[in-house]
């Protein structure tokens, strides 16, 4: 087990971002304190060839470029204060109404115009005999993106000898607010040799939130026998959906137990990822809108270049009392955990 760090780049205000490199005998994970972004997960295929299996960049300037931000896919970042959508940008907490930024059609998405994905976190290295990692902290001030309350956020990434990449999220507030944190990594187990439509996904979810134009109706509906049925492993292109998936699956995990949520695998490489989480849901997004970018003269990414497995509370939970609550009050601790386990067969 080993952790090192190096300069990753300079923000426009002159502050420097750091890259933390976590490694064991099998895999290497790279994380920057800018946006708490996972920039790379280097792992072997069944023939021993090492490749990066997440969408990301090796330079900070790419994350800041207009080309990337113009069709912004949030590669690898921590999303907050509120992951996914809030309908109409309208939020009411304890009788007070808040108007949030409209940044995704008619809705508020992923914390607004400048969410946690664009913040520079304070960083502290973790180095024990059992794991290496980085503790990332950020204080979101009262009124930031019009959310109430000073929100103290901690995100802890750790890698152990079993190839478990663990993400722990903690948050505390001094005023009642809403919180829904997730990680927005896009996985491509072919190492970008192909798109993800031949990947196979299996989910421990027999239900999903019914959606109309990406906003839940409030109904929880069964997936069995539909294009959204991943109760047994199937390819992401099996249902022939032109725009793929961007949908929230329900785990019946309102008690917050650490459960096996699903498995993603890719036959040619022999790679797979098992996902474990305490969250009640997962947004599965197959990256239809991912931009094609030209990097060092080569075209990269584009539609279906990665699949995001965003463990989370349900979209627009603030408007549906039957959904698990995203309200956080003073004296309470927001505490969630997700593990991505990387396996080569």
Secondary structure as GFF3:
##gff-version 3
##sequence-region A 1 345
A	DSSP	beta_strand	2	10	.	.	.	ID=ss1
A	DSSP	beta_strand	16	23	.	.	.	ID=ss2
A	DSSP	beta_strand	28	32	.	.	.	ID=ss3
A	DSSP	beta_strand	37	44	.	.	.	ID=ss4
A	DSSP	beta_strand	50	52	.	.	.	ID=ss5
A	DSSP	alpha_helix	60	64	.	.	.	ID=ss6
A	DSSP	alpha_helix	66	69	.	.	.	ID=ss7
A	DSSP	beta_strand	78	79	.	.	.	ID=ss8
A	DSSP	beta_strand	85	86	.	.	.	ID=ss9
A	DSSP	three_ten_helix	87	89	.	.	.	ID=ss10
A	DSSP	beta_strand	90	93	.	.	.	ID=ss11
A	DSSP	beta_strand	96	99	.	.	.	ID=ss12
A	DSSP	beta_strand	108	109	.	.	.	ID=ss13
A	DSSP	three_ten_helix	116	118	.	.	.	ID=ss14
A	DSSP	beta_strand	122	127	.	.	.	ID=ss15
A	DSSP	beta_strand	131	140	.	.	.	ID=ss16
A	DSSP	three_ten_helix	144	146	.	.	.	ID=ss17
A	DSSP	beta_strand	151	160	.	.	.	ID=ss18
A	DSSP	beta_strand	164	173	.	.	.	ID=ss19
A	DSSP	beta_strand	177	178	.	.	.	ID=ss20
A	DSSP	beta_strand	182	183	.	.	.	ID=ss21
A	DSSP	beta_strand	186	187	.	.	.	ID=ss22
A	DSSP	beta_strand	200	203	.	.	.	ID=ss23
A	DSSP	beta_strand	207	212	.	.	.	ID=ss24
A	DSSP	beta_strand	215	222	.	.	.	ID=ss25
A	DSSP	beta_strand	234	235	.	.	.	ID=ss26
A	DSSP	beta_strand	246	250	.	.	.	ID=ss27
A	DSSP	beta_strand	259	266	.	.	.	ID=ss28
A	DSSP	beta_strand	271	277	.	.	.	ID=ss29
A	DSSP	beta_strand	281	285	.	.	.	ID=ss30
A	DSSP	beta_strand	292	295	.	.	.	ID=ss31
A	DSSP	beta_strand	298	301	.	.	.	ID=ss32
A	DSSP	beta_strand	307	312	.	.	.	ID=ss33
A	DSSP	three_ten_helix	317	319	.	.	.	ID=ss34
A	DSSP	beta_strand	327	328	.	.	.	ID=ss35
A	DSSP	beta_strand	334	344	.	.	.	ID=ss36
###
